[in-house]
Structures are given as structure tokens and as C-alpha cells.
Amino acid sequence: MHVMQVAGAEVLVTQIIEQLSDRIDATVFCLDGLGELGQKLLDAGIPVIVLNRKPGLDRVVAKRLAKEVKSRQIEVLHAHQYTPFFYSALSRMLHRSKTKILFTEHGRHYPDIVSTKRRLANRLVLQHYAYISTACCDFSANALRKIEGFPKAITLPNGVDLRNLPKRGTQTQTNQLRQKLGMQTGIPYAACIARFHPVKDHETLIRGWQVVNRSLPNAKLLLVGDGECREACEALCRGLGLQDSIEFWGIRHDVPEILRAIDVFSLTSVSEAASLTLLEAMASGCPAVLTDVGGNAEHVTHGVEGLLAPRSDSQAIGEQLLELLSSPNNCEVMGAAARKRVERDFDLTHVIEQYAAHFQKLAKC
């Protein structure tokens, strides 16, 4: 990993370790830092080794990784994202490690530009060190095959733990949950749960909320998370006169309850692969208003589990939020469809069993 922070891929790693604890002996390598989840794993007795990568090509990291892999008799390296894969492959090339590498790509940058040098290196050399290449959605798998140079990349979807995501309750139960969370009853709520980062483009959501606020002045938008763009977003809210309509909740550890208490989930990223928070929202019976980017359309069918809008189109986002928040019946129907879709296609237990099968196959190579 890069850093075991609280984010989608990192949560998945933690869940894989927990669910396969009786079948794998796990060690986590972090290129750049420990992170909150890394500390929790350490506290639980899981080895987490921070490699402290330096800027540029750090050959020392490759050497140390190879040494750790050999001393710990590691049979399979599961590399999440391209840079961890690169250093995994480099450690094999330079230090004759025989460890098999499973490469998983989670997201893509926007714009998705890859240098010619990197493409050639992947096609001529590095792809051969990825014994299995997977991506969390067709969008990312296609990018691996067509842009990066990993022609055998396959899709292995993300999943969520339905045991921790119960179905939405009755209206009485929802009201009780809202009271527990400090929310009002009898008014519409939307929420975005994402780190404040340029790729998540909170600005489009905030500007779109003006459309909602004009027609539903009592409606509330909850922005859950933290990050480098939070202060700018707070300033934008004040500048647009939305400070009484948009609430910043920071990092929360009760996200499943928040998702069962709101009416609509929204994510206005400029690029997205397979958002775990989106899947959690769908499992919680939330219809979604999303930008039509990356893998979003693979998870939400427009008009069935939610609504899709063009990237950066705040007017369209606002109109779609208003459409759903003004129609509790549509929210209920789409939310129920979203739950069924997750139960059918994105159950975490099935996803992890697929990873376990790959681990087993590579360990026997």
C-alpha cells in the first residue's frame, strides 16, 4: 500500500486480513506512511512495515522489500495501485525474489494520461511480473488493458459487508436514528461522504445545492469527511449564503447510521472507479445522485438505483437532487432497488473469496 489511511482500498485490505485470518499469515507494507488503519492493525498484532520511500526512484525501498519478503517467507505480494506494484516488481527484478505478485488497480486519474515510457515499460517488462492483474470495475480494467499495457487484466468488483449494513428501518426508526445523530425529523437530507480532495469536486455539489435550496429551503446537505479542500468549500458555502443549509460533519465513525438516516447520497467526483461509500449507501437503501464518470454507471443505472449527471454540471446535479428530495416515493423505490443490486453483485464475502482463490493459486505456482 501507499499509506493505510481511512479510504476504500485500505478498508478492503483490512477486511481481507480479518476475513481470511485463519487462512493467510498477513504482513502489510506501506511505501509512504503508517496511517490510522495501519496503527489499528499494529495494535491487533498484524505486522505493518513502513518503508519510508524517498522522492524519485528509491532503490533502497526495493531492496528492503525484497529482504523482508525473503525473511518472512512471503509467497504472494498483493500490490494495491500502480506504484506499490512497481516497487514489488522492482524488488523481484533486482533481488531475484520468487514471490508472486497480484496487482490490483482501484482508481484512475483524471485526465487519464500515462507517459509513453511507462507504457513501454509495462508492455515490454513489468506486465510479466503481474501474475494476476485485477481492477475493481470494468472502467479501470479497460484502462489497465488499453492504456497501461496489462492485456490480461480482469475485473474483480469491490464489495461491502452486508452484516454491518442492515436494511433501512421504518419511518419511526429513521426518526429515532435522526434524533440520535442530532438531525431534524420531517425534512429532506442529502449527504456526501468523501475526503475533501480536488478529484471529489465538492464544489460542483455545493453549487448544485443552490437549486435545491431555492425550492426546498429546509433541506439539509451533510458533507462528511476532511481534507485539503475543506476550508475552501466552507468559504464557498458562506459566499453562496448556504451556511445554514450545508453542514460539515468532519470524519465520522458512524457512517452506516448516517446513511440509514438520510434520503439521498451524492458523489460529484471528476473521476471515480468503484466507490465503497457508494456501495455502502446503496446497501443502506439510499438512491444516489452521481456524476457519470468512471465506474459509477456500472453500479447505478440511471433511473433505477439513482440518477447520473455530466461531470462538473452543477445545474444538473442540483436538479436531480431536487427531483429525488421532492419525491419520497421515488427515493424509497430507487433505494430498495439499490439494496437489491448490492445483495446480488457486491457482497463482500464473495469478493474476498475470489481474492482468496487468487492467493491460493499463486502460492502453488
N, C-alpha and C positions, 0 to 999 in steps of 0.2 A: 504494500500500500504506500501512498504518499504519507498521509497522517491519519491516525484513527480518530477523526473528528466525528461529530454527530451529523452524519449525512447518509444518503441512500446506500452507496456501495459499502461503506463502513458498517452500517447496521446489518447489511446482508452477511458480511464476513462474520460478525458476532453471532448471528443466528445460525450460520453453518457450523461454527465451532460448538455452539450449545447443542444443536440437534444431533450432531454426529459425534458427540463426546465419547461414546462407547465404541466408536469405530476408527477415529483418527486421533493421532497424537499431534496437536497443533502448536505451531510456533508462528508468531506474526512478526514480519519485518516491516519497518517503517522507514522509508527513504529520508524523510524530512523532519519528523517530529512525532511525539507520543500521542497527544490528543486526549479528549475526555474519555472516549471509549477504550483507548489504549490503556489508560490508567485503571479503568474498571476491570479489564481483562487481567492486568497485572495483579490487581487485588484479589481476583478469583483464582490466581495461581497459574495463569496461562503466560508462557514466556512471550514478551514483546521486546524486540530488539530494535533500537533506533540507530540508523546507520549514519545520520548527520551528513547528508550529501552536501557537497560544496558546489558553488556555481560552475557551470561548464561541464565538460565530460570528466567525471570523477572516477578514475580507475581504481582508487582505493576502495570505494564502495563495492565495486565488482569483486575485488579480491577478498574483502571481508565477508561478503555474502557467500562466496564460494567456500570459504573456510568454515563459516557457521553451518552451512548446508552439509558439508562433509562430516564435521564433528557431531552433528545432531542426527546423522543418518537419514536425512530427509529424502524421500522418494519422489515427491511431487511438489512443485512450486506453483501455486495459483497466483498469477500476476494480474492485478486489477488495474486497468488502464495502461496506456502505451508505455509511459516512462518506466514504471515498475517492470513491465515486460522487457523493455530494452536492457535494463540492468540485469535481469535474470538471464537473458540470452548472452549478454557480455560476460557474465561470470562463468557460463558454460564454455564459451569460446576461448577465453584467456586462461582458464584454470582447469580445463578438462573435466568439469563436473559432468556426471551422468544423470543428474536429476532431470526428470521430465517436466515440461512446462505446460500448464494450462493457462491460456491468455484470455481474459475476459474484458471486453470493452463495454463501458457503461454509457458514456455520453459522447457527444461530438461538439466541437467548437462551431461558432458562427461568426463570420463566414468560414466554411469548412475547407481551409486551404492547407495543403500538405506540400512541403518542398519536394522538388524533383529528386534531390539527393536522398531524402528519407524514403521516397517511393522505391527508388532503385535498390537501396539497402534492404528494404523489406522483401522485394520481389526476388532479388538475387541471393540473399543470405538469411535474413532474420526470420522469414516465414517458416524456414525449415526447423527452427528451434521451437516453434509453437506446435507441439504435437496435436493439440486441440485448440481451436480458436472459437470463442463464443461471443455473442453480443446479446444485450438484454431486449432488443426489439429488431424487427426487420430493417428499420431505418439505419441502425448502427451496423448491423451485419452487412448490409449492402455497401455501406461506406468502407468497411474493412475489405471487402472483396474488390470494389471498383476503384477506390481512392487510395487505400493504404497498401494493397498488394498482398492480402491474405486470402487467396482464392477459395479456400475450403472453409471459411468462417460460416458458422451456423447460428441460428437464433435459439437462445435459451432464456425464456422470459423471466422477468422478476416476479416475485410473489409476496404475499403478505400473510401473516399468521392470523387466521380467522378465529382462533381461540381467544385472541386478545382484542378482537374487533366484533363484539356482539351486534346483532341486528338492532336497528332503530326501535325505540320503545313507543309507547302510546303518547298522545299529546300531554297527558298528565305527567308521565315520566320525563318527557322532554322539558316541561316547565320546571319540574323539581331539579333536573340537571342544570338548567339555566340559573336557577336561584343559587345552587351550589357554586357555580362558576362566577357569580356576580353579574350575570346578564339579565336583561329585561325579558319579561314574557309578553307575548302579544304583538311583537314587532318582528320584521324580517331581518335576518342576519346572513351575511356572506363572509367568507374568510379565505385568506391566502396564507398558507403555511409554507414558508420558504426562506432561505437565507437572503439577506439584502445584498444582492450582488448584481452587477450590470446584466448578466445573462438572464436573470429572472424578471427584469424590466417591470418593477413595481410601478414605475412612473405611468405606464400605459393604463394599469389598473386604477391608479388614483385619479388620473384624468377622466377615465371612463366612468368613475363613480359619480362624477358631476351629473351625468344623465340620470342616474338613479336618484340622487339627492333632490333633483328638481321635482320629480314626480312622487317620490316616497321619502320625504324629509325625515321621517322617524326611523328609517332603515339604518342599520349599522354595518360597517365593514371592519373586520378584525384582521390585523396584519401581525402574524405570529412569526417570530424569528428575530435574528440580529445579523449584523454585518456591516460592511464598509459603506453601504448606501443608505443606511437607516436615517442618519441626520438629514441628508438631502431630501429624503422622502417626507420626513416630518416637516421640513421647511416648505415643501411643495404643498402639503395639506393646509398649512397655515395660509400660504399665499392664495390658495383657491377657496379659502373660507370653509374648509371641510373638517376642521379640527374637532368639531362636535359630532361629526358623523363617522369618522375613522378613528379607530383605537389601535394603538401599538402595544402589543402584549409581551414582546420580548420572547426569549426562549422559554418554552413550557415543557413540562413532563407529563401533562395530562391531555395530550393531543387526541387520543381516542374519544375522550369525553367531549372535547370541544367539537369534534367532527359530528358527534351524535346530537349536538345541541344547535348547530347552525342549519340553515336551509340550503345554501349553495356554496360549493367550493370553487375557487377560481385560481388559475395559474396563467400568467401572461408572458411566459418566457419567450425570448427571441430564438432559443434553441432548447430542445428537450428530447431526451431519449425515452426513458421509461421511469417516470417519477413514482417512487414508492409512496410518497404522500398522496398522490392522486389515487393510487390503488387503495390506500387506507380510507380515503374519503369515499370512494365508490363502495367499498365494503361496509361503510357506515351508513349507506343509503343516501349519500349526497349526490345530486346531479352536479355536473361540472360545466363551467364556462372557461374555455381554454383557447389559447392561440393554436392555430392549425400548423404546428411545426413538429419536425422530427417524428417521434413515435406516438404523439398524442392521439392521432386519428386511428392508430392501431388499438387503442384502449377505449376510446369513446367514439361511438358512431353518432354523427350529428343527428339530433332529433330523437335519439333512442336513450342513451345514458347521459346526454348533456348536449351542449352547443359548442361549435367551433367558429372562431373568428380569425381573420387575417392577422399576421404578425404586426404589432405596433399600431393597430387600428383601435384607438381608444373609444371612438364613437360606436363601433360595432360591439365592442366588449360591453360598454355601458348599456346599449340597447338589449343585448342578450341577458345581462344580469337583471335588468328591469323586467324583461319578459318572464323570467322564472320567478323572481321575487314577488311579482304581482299575481302569480298563479300557484297557490299551494297545491292544487290538484296535480298540475304538471310536475311540480317538484317531487311529489310522492310517487307518481308513476315512473318518472325517469330514475329516481333514487332506487326504487325497487328493481328496476332493470339493471342498474349499475351493480347492485349487490349480487344478483344472479350471474352477471358476467364475471365477476371476480371468483365466485364459487366455482364456476365452470373452468376458467382459464388461468387463474393467477393464485392458486393455493400454494402457500409457501412450502408445505410439506412435500408436495410433488416436485417443486423446483429444486429443493435441496437433495432429494433422492436422485435427481438427474445429475447434480454435481457429484454426489457420492459414487455413482456409476462411472463417471469420468475419472475420478480419483483411483478407483479400483482398477480400471482398465490401464491407466498409465503406470500404476505401481507394478503391474505384471509385465510391462513391456521389456 
